[in-house]
């Protein structure tokens, strides 16, 4: 590994990590620094913002879902292609699941493994010197996770900044940024988190405003000085054997506002293995290209576009013709579209592809969130029967009718507790609610 790195952490989601990360990424890119963004854990939205800010693909580094060898391989790739890597922690810095040492999925795992210093973003609204108690807790909680500096976020005044900063710096922690409260800096959200980069109106201008905020509010030279070289794993400790194999040589990939959730590392490994990804748009009533040998419907927000999908006759006919002879797989939103019916948030029911027999509802919401371990019961684009896959589930839709199709996998949660049969398969068609990240090792 050649790049230096710093990890942006916080006590919880909503503290401002993403805004600070995006601002730092774009501000460094403006300086001509070759900078790359990474995200700990299974978040599939933030890497899109990282790419938009830097011009370089984002990457997920997930210590639970990825084997150590795959994690090291992806980290090494990111570091080899950049001068500095800025890693954004998911949720709170230490938040993960009970698992083996270094396999919890937390940002702290990456800090320990690669010796990465952490920049702590503290939302200090509603407090002043108490911010120092929070910072001290982070600094002393785990000696293997070094808190190198602090950014104070959502300050109300200069006096507020002074009280917080003096208390934190009395601990020996440098305050390298102080950001005033500004509603215009709030990133728009919907039910699965942030609105995606591809949907953001005036994305470039928005990211530039984040960079302006960072340049105005942070000592960027001090932030860069905190970054250190990533610890280098042994040469035989990284590789890509546990990456998901390409499901075909030419992959028809649905890609538009309804189908957007593809992990960057998954698509990148498919290409590096020699596969060609051929995008098509169901919302534009396009069928999967007939010269492809597999079709993949990724997750996204089909519930927001169900009416258009229901009337896309060319897409519907093309999917039926493709599935008659070639594999089709859907993840989460794609799985919903493969079913018979989809009920949107307003209670309106829309006819879907009918390639599987289930029906789903977004009106009768139930949040499903967490890591998943799947053992495939049949051959499908995720791998042959018996393959164990690690992934993540995050959706509010529920199945309201199961149909009569066979289950695709036996599912367990991240701690190995059985969840029972999951997903469905019929002929060449398969689908699951969980997003596959890597093969289990």
N, C-alpha and C positions, 0 to 999 in steps of 0.2 A: 504494500500500500504506500502511495506517495503523498497523498493529500493530508492536510490538517483537517480537523473536524471539531465541531462544537455541537452540543445537544441543547435544544430549547425545551425546557420543562416547566411545569407549573403544579400547583396543588390540586387542580381539578380542570375538567373541561370548562370552557367559557371564560378562562382567565385572560385570553388574548394571545395565546401561543401562535395561532395561525397568522394573525395579522402581523405580529412581530417577525415571524419566520419569513413570510412573503416579502415584507418590507426589507429585511436584511438581504434576502436573495437578490431582489431587484437592485437595491442600492449597491451591492458589491458588483453585480453585472454591469451597472452603469460605469463603474470604475475600471472596467476591463478585466476584472477578475473572473477566471473560469470557475464558476461556483455551481454546485449541484445540490438539490434538495433530496431528502429522504424522509420517510415516515416510519416510525416504529409501529408495530401492530398491523391490523388488517384494514385500516382506513383506505377506501378506494376513491375518495374525493380529493383529499389534499394533494396527492401527487400531481393532479392536473394543474393546480395552482402553482406548484413548484416548477413544473415545466413551462408554464406560461410566463413565470417571472424570470427564468434563466435561459430558456431556449434549449435546455438539455432535459432528457426524459427523467421523470421522477422515479423513485423506486421504494418499495416496501421492504423493510428489514424486520421480520417477525420471528422473534426468538422461540415462540411456541410452535407456530405452524411450519416453520422451516427447520430442516435438520441443521446441525452445526456446520456441516460441510457446505450446504447450499447457502446458508446465511453468510458464511465467510466468503464464498465465491461472489455473491452479489455485492457485499461490502467492498471487496477487493476491486471489482469492476468499477464501482462508483468512485473509489479513491484514485484509481489509475487514470480516470478521465477528467479529473478536476484538480484545482489548486486547493480548494476548501470545500468540505461537505458540511452542510447545515442540516442536522437531523431534528425533526420535530417529533416530540413525544406524543403518544396518544394518551388521552385522559390525564390523570395525575402521573407524575414522574415514576412513582413506585407501583402504580396500579397494574395488576396482571391477574393471573389465576394461580391457585396452589398447584405447583408443579415442581419438577426437579430443579436443582440449582442452575440458574441461567436460562431456564426454559419457561418463564412465566408469561412472556409476551410483553413485558413492561419496557419502557424506555430505559429504566435503570439497568436492565440486563445488558443493553448495548454499551452503556457507560462503563460498566464493570469490565465487560469482555474486551473492549477496544481501548480502554483507558481514556475515554472521552470526557472532557470537562463539561459541566452543565451550567447553562445560563438560566436562572430561575426568574420566571415572569410572575409577579405578584399583583393580583387585583387588590388594590388597597382602598377601594371605595368603602366607606363606612368604618374605617379604622385609621390609626396613625402609627404610634410606636409599637402597637401590637404586631405590626408587620415584621418587626425584628424577632419576635418570638417565633413566628412562622418560619422565617429564614433560618434561625438557629436550629429549629427542629430538623429542617432539611439538611443543614450542614453537618449535623451530628448523628442522624438516623442510621446511616450506613457509611462507615469510613471508606469503603471501596468506591463510593459515588461522590465525586468531588464537586461541590458547588463553587464555581469559579467567580461568579458575579450575579448581580441582581438587576432586573429591570422593574421599576415601579410603574404600574399601569393604572389608568383611570384616576388620576390625581385631580383634586378639585381646585387647587390654588397653589401659589408659590409657598405659602406657609405650610400647607399639607405636604408638599414635596420635602421641605426642609425637615419637618418633624420625622417623617418616615426615613429619609436618607441618613440623617444623623444617627438614628437608632440602629439602622442596619449596618452602617459603616463602623460603628463602635464595636461590632462583633469581629471586625477585620475582613468583612465581605465588601468588595467594591460595588458601588451602585453605578452602573454604566449606562443607565437610561432612565428617563422620567417622562412619562407620557400623560398629557392632560386628557381629561375626559372629553370625548368628541363623538357624538352620536353618528356622524357621517362615516366614522371608521368602523362601524359595526357591520360585520359581514352578513348578508341575507341568509336565512335558514329556511328549511322545510322539515318534514317529518323524519328524514333520515340524516339530518345534519345540515351542513352548508349546501347552498345552491351550488351546483357544479360550475367549474370554470367555463366549460363550453356553453353554458346557458347565461352567463353573467353579462348583462348589458354593459357595453363600453369597458370590457375586461382590461384592456391595456391601460386605459386612463385610471381605472380603479387601482390596479397594481402600482401604477406610478404614484398615486396618492399615498399608498402604503409606504413606498420608498421615500417620498417626501417627508412623511411622518418620522420615519426612522432617522433620516439624515438630520432632521430638526431636533429630535428628542433623544437619540442615542449617540454615544461616543463610538462611532463605527471602528475607529482605529483601536480603541480599547477592546472592543468585541473581538476583532481579528487577532489581537495579541493574546487573548485567552485561549484561542484554539490551539490544539496540539496535534502532532502526528498520530494517526491511528496505529495502535499496536498491531504488529504483523503476525498473523497466524502462521504456523508451520506450513511449508509448501504442500505437504500431503494432507492438510486439514481442510482443504476446500475443493469443491467440485460441484457439478450440476446434475449428478445422477438422479437426484431426488426431485428435480424440476418436472413439471407436468410435460409429458411428451406431446408433440403436435398430434391432434386427432386425425390429421390427413395431410396430404401434400399441398392441396389448394383448399383453404378454409374460407367458406362464405361466412362473413361475420356481419351480423346486423349492427348498424351503427347510425344512430340519429338521436334525436332528443328523447326517444322512448327507450333506447338501448345503449347504455353508456358505460356500464360498470365492468371494465376489463382491467385486471391488475397489470400494471406496466411490465413487471418481470415475466408474467406468463406469456404475453404477446412477444416480448423480446426474445425469450428462449425458443418459442416456436420458430421465429424467423432465423435465429442462429442455428437451429437444427435443419434449416433448409426449406421450411414451409413458406408458402405464400399466403398472405392474408388478403382476401378480396372483399372489401366492404360493400354492403348494399343497404338501402334505406326502406324499411317497411312503411314508414310514414309517407314516403314518396310513391308508395304502391309499387315498389320494385320487388321482384322475386329473387331468390338466391340464384346466382349465376349457375347455369346448367353444367358448365365445365368444371365446377368445383366437386370435390369428392366428400365433403362433410359440411354441415351447416351448424353454426353456433349462434344461439340467441342469448346474449348476455343479460345481466340485470339492468335495471334502470327504473323508469317511472311510467310503465305502460298504463297505469291507472289514470294518469293525467291526459292520456291520448287514446283512451279506449274507443271512443266514438270513431275516430279516424281509422284505427286499426280494424275495427269491425266492418268498415265499408271498403277496405283496400282489397278489392276482388282479385287483382293480378297477384298481389302478395299471397293471398289465401290459396289460389290455384297453384301457384308456383311452389309453395311449401308442400302442398299435398303431393304434387308430382315428384318433387325432390325426395320426400320421405318414403315414397314407394320403393325406392331402390338404394337410397344412401342414408347414412346416419345423420340424425338431427339431435342436438342437445340444447336444452334451455336451463339457465340458472336464474333463480329468483324471479325477477320480472319476466324473463324469457320463459320460465316454467309456467307462469300464470297465463301467458299468451298461448302456449301449447294446449291449454285446457279447453273445455266446452264454453264456459261463461266466465266473465269478470264483472263483478259489481263494483262500481266506482264509489267515491266518498259520498256522493249525493243519493246513493241507493239505486242508481240506474244500472240496469243489467245490459251487458254488451256481449254479443256472440264473438268468441275467439276462434282459434284454428280447428279445434276439435280433434287434434292428433293424439291427445290423451283425454281421458274421460272425466277429469276432475273439474270442479268449479271453485273459484276463489272470490273473496269479498274484501274490499277495502273499507266498506261502510261499517262492518262489524269487526272493528280493529282489535288486534291483540299483538302486543310487541313480542317478537322473538329475537333474542340477542345472545350471542355467545359463540365461542369456539366449538367446532364440531369435528368428530372423527368418524369417518365413513368406511365401511368395508363393502365393496361393490359385490352385488349378487349376480351380476351378468356383465358381459362385455358391453362397453359403451365408449363414447369419445373420451371419458375420463380415464379409461384403462381397461384391461381385461378383468374378468371375474376374479375376486379374491384380492384385488388391489386395495390397499389401505390409503386413504386420502385425508389430509387435514385441510380444514377450511373454516369458514365463518358464516354465521347466519345473522342477518339484521333486516327485519321486515315487519310490517304491521298487518299485512294481509293474512287471512286465514282460509283454510280449505273448508268450504261449506258442503261440498259433495265429493266423495272420494272416487266414484266410478268403480270400475272392475279391473283396472290394469294391475300388473304385478309390481311389487316394490322394487326399487333400484338398488337400495343399500340398507344395511343395518347401521344405525346411527348411535353415537355416544356423544356426551358433552366433552368439554375440554379436560375434565378430570377422569374420564373413562366411565361415567355412569351411563348405563344403557338408556337410550331414548326410543328404541324400537325401530320398526321398518320405516323407511323414509324414501321420498322420491317415487317416481313412477316410470314404467317402461312398457312400450307396446311396439312390437316389430322393430323398426329401425329408430324409433323415437324414444328419447329418455329426457328426464328433467328432475331437478332438485331445487329446493329452496336455499340450499347452502352454496356459497361461493367457494370453489376449490382453489387452494393456494399452492399446495405441493403434495407430493407423495410422502407418506409417513415413513420415518426411518427409526 
